[in-house]
Amino acid sequence: MRIVILGAGGRLGAALMRQYRKEFDAVGFNHDQINLANSDKIRGRLSSAQFDLLINCAAMTNVDLCESKKAEAFAINADAPKVLAEICSEKQAKLIHFSTDYVFDGEKREPYTEEEAAKPISVYGESKRVGEKNILALQDRHLVVRVSWVFGPDRPSFVDGMIKRAREEDRVEAIADKWSTPTYTHDIATMLPQFFDVAVPDGILHFANSGQCTWLEYAQQALECCRTLGISLKAETVGASKLADMENWVARRPVYSVLSTGKYAKLTGAIPRSWRDAVSDYIKRSYLKK
Ligand SMILES: NC(=O)c1ccc[n+]([C@@H]2O[C@H](COP(=O)([O-])OP(=O)(O)OC[C@H]3O[C@@H](n4cnc5c(N)ncnc54)[C@H](OP(=O)(O)O)[C@@H]3O)[C@@H](O)[C@H]2O)c1
């Protein structure tokens, strides 16, 4: 199977490239090679390429920047996926496109299923939702995969920021009133191939590690793992801050955006490992050697 991965320089795209180049005929493109803001360039680069599967990990992911650069956010997150889906349909190839828990408004207090109405509250969320709809409107075997709080070794994320601060400062804080599920890029890379050849009903699937937490619990778990592994830290515990304290944030974020993995479990008969195990595994793999 020949696979093309877009966003191969990003946190998720790089992780998929590392795994799939061992198992498949996989080629990656980064931002410099294909700019998704330019539909003509996308067509120019991809129309003549041969592939069976296109995986799009590229996106404008800076949630605050999307607020001030709405046209760019929609070009990359909404218009480009449509072009990608059309190219794939023309070639009888499959598109797997990554989307986000931020398509939900966060008003619920139990996990969001794929059937639930998406009501984004930010430009980022809106642009990603339109991207999803553009793909699903083609009614082909393309797949939209929503993920949440993605972490992994290829680009620092929240967990790395907390560990860095805890190494340098006596006191660290994290938000205690915002919930979702940390999800390890390694686990996404492992779970995804089951769907390379299989059509998913309605074309949307939620992928996340199991369980849910606040950012405070996520940070606390990371610090505890470090301590267990003998990684020295200055900060002992994580203090609580509130979402409302984040005065520099421009975009609204959903308070609760846990993704239900029930559909994944029903389709595969498997339950993703817990976020705590995934975070521990990540810290063991990435920090013990540093
Ligand atoms: N990170 C999360 O917590 C999270 C949560 C939910 C959903 N997601 C979704 O998961 C997917 C992967 O995210 P990620 O965590 O891997 O994000 P990331 O590390 O920011 O990677 C995004 C990639 O897209 C590239 N990109 C940005 N603008 C582009 C453009 N105009 N043309 C081509 N490439 C462009 C970036 O390149 P440069 O860096 O060189 O600009 C980067 O390689 C995205 O669809 C995102 O919406 C992520």
The ligand as an SDF file (V2000), in Angstrom:
LIG
                    3D

 48 52  0  0  0  0  0  0  0  0999 V2000
   -2.3010   18.8250   19.1530 N   0  0  0  0  0  0  0  0  0  0  0  0
   -3.4700   18.5520   19.7060 C   0  0  0  0  0  0  0  0  0  0  0  0
   -3.6150   18.5360   20.9250 O   0  0  0  0  0  0  0  0  0  0  0  0
   -4.6420   18.2130   18.8290 C   0  0  0  0  0  0  0  0  0  0  0  0
   -5.8800   18.0410   19.4480 C   0  0  0  0  0  0  0  0  0  0  0  0
   -6.9770   17.7410   18.6460 C   0  0  0  0  0  0  0  0  0  0  0  0
   -6.8340   17.5960   17.2900 C   0  0  0  0  0  0  0  0  0  0  0  0
   -5.6130   17.7870   16.7190 N   0  0  0  0  0  0  0  0  0  0  0  0
   -5.5260   17.6430   15.2610 C   0  0  0  0  0  0  0  0  0  0  0  0
   -4.5650   16.6530   14.9700 O   0  0  0  0  0  0  0  0  0  0  0  0
   -3.8960   16.9680   13.7400 C   0  0  0  0  0  0  0  0  0  0  0  0
   -2.3930   16.9520   13.9590 C   0  0  0  0  0  0  0  0  0  0  0  0
   -2.0460   17.9520   14.9080 O   0  0  0  0  0  0  0  0  0  0  0  0
   -0.5870   18.0490   15.5420 P   0  0  0  0  0  0  0  0  0  0  0  0
   -0.7470   17.9410   17.0060 O   0  0  0  0  0  0  0  0  0  0  0  0
    0.3530   17.1270   14.8390 O   0  0  0  0  0  0  0  0  0  0  0  0
   -0.2740   19.5690   15.1780 O   0  0  0  0  0  0  0  0  0  0  0  0
    1.1120   20.2500   14.7210 P   0  0  0  0  0  0  0  0  0  0  0  0
    2.2410   19.6390   15.4650 O   0  0  0  0  0  0  0  0  0  0  0  0
    0.8480   21.7170   14.8370 O   0  0  0  0  0  0  0  0  0  0  0  0
    1.2330   19.8330   13.2010 O   0  0  0  0  0  0  0  0  0  0  0  0
    0.5070   20.4680   12.1950 C   0  0  0  0  0  0  0  0  0  0  0  0
    1.3050   20.3710   10.9400 C   0  0  0  0  0  0  0  0  0  0  0  0
    0.6160   21.0830    9.9270 O   0  0  0  0  0  0  0  0  0  0  0  0
    1.5720   21.8650    9.2240 C   0  0  0  0  0  0  0  0  0  0  0  0
    0.9430   23.0130    8.5930 N   0  0  0  0  0  0  0  0  0  0  0  0
    0.4750   24.1440    9.1630 C   0  0  0  0  0  0  0  0  0  0  0  0
    0.0150   24.9780    8.2180 N   0  0  0  0  0  0  0  0  0  0  0  0
    0.1850   24.3510    7.0220 C   0  0  0  0  0  0  0  0  0  0  0  0
   -0.0800   24.6950    5.6910 C   0  0  0  0  0  0  0  0  0  0  0  0
   -0.6160   25.8760    5.3430 N   0  0  0  0  0  0  0  0  0  0  0  0
    0.2380   23.8050    4.7210 N   0  0  0  0  0  0  0  0  0  0  0  0
    0.7950   22.6130    5.0240 C   0  0  0  0  0  0  0  0  0  0  0  0
    1.0940   22.2360    6.2770 N   0  0  0  0  0  0  0  0  0  0  0  0
    0.7770   23.0930    7.2770 C   0  0  0  0  0  0  0  0  0  0  0  0
    2.5600   22.2810   10.2940 C   0  0  0  0  0  0  0  0  0  0  0  0
    3.7710   22.7020    9.6920 O   0  0  0  0  0  0  0  0  0  0  0  0
    4.6210   23.9030   10.3500 P   0  0  0  0  0  0  0  0  0  0  0  0
    4.7180   23.6220   11.8040 O   0  0  0  0  0  0  0  0  0  0  0  0
    5.8990   23.8520    9.6180 O   0  0  0  0  0  0  0  0  0  0  0  0
    3.8140   25.1430   10.0850 O   0  0  0  0  0  0  0  0  0  0  0  0
    2.7020   20.9760   11.0570 C   0  0  0  0  0  0  0  0  0  0  0  0
    3.6190   20.1230   10.4320 O   0  0  0  0  0  0  0  0  0  0  0  0
   -4.4710   18.3050   13.2940 C   0  0  0  0  0  0  0  0  0  0  0  0
   -5.5070   18.0730   12.3780 O   0  0  0  0  0  0  0  0  0  0  0  0
   -5.0640   18.9070   14.5530 C   0  0  0  0  0  0  0  0  0  0  0  0
   -6.1330   19.7670   14.2580 O   0  0  0  0  0  0  0  0  0  0  0  0
   -4.5180   18.0850   17.4510 C   0  0  0  0  0  0  0  0  0  0  0  0
  1  2  1  0
  2  3  2  0
  2  4  1  0
  4  5  1  0
  4 48  2  0
  5  6  2  0
  6  7  1  0
  7  8  2  0
  8  9  1  0
  8 48  1  0
  9 10  1  0
  9 46  1  0
 10 11  1  0
 11 12  1  0
 11 44  1  0
 12 13  1  0
 13 14  1  0
 14 15  2  0
 14 16  1  0
 14 17  1  0
 17 18  1  0
 18 19  2  0
 18 20  1  0
 18 21  1  0
 21 22  1  0
 22 23  1  0
 23 24  1  0
 23 42  1  0
 24 25  1  0
 25 26  1  0
 25 36  1  0
 26 27  1  0
 26 35  1  0
 27 28  2  0
 28 29  1  0
 29 30  1  0
 29 35  2  0
 30 31  1  0
 30 32  2  0
 32 33  1  0
 33 34  2  0
 34 35  1  0
 36 37  1  0
 36 42  1  0
 37 38  1  0
 38 39  2  0
 38 40  1  0
 38 41  1  0
 42 43  1  0
 44 45  1  0
 44 46  1  0
 46 47  1  0
M  CHG  2   8   1  16  -1
M  END
$$$$
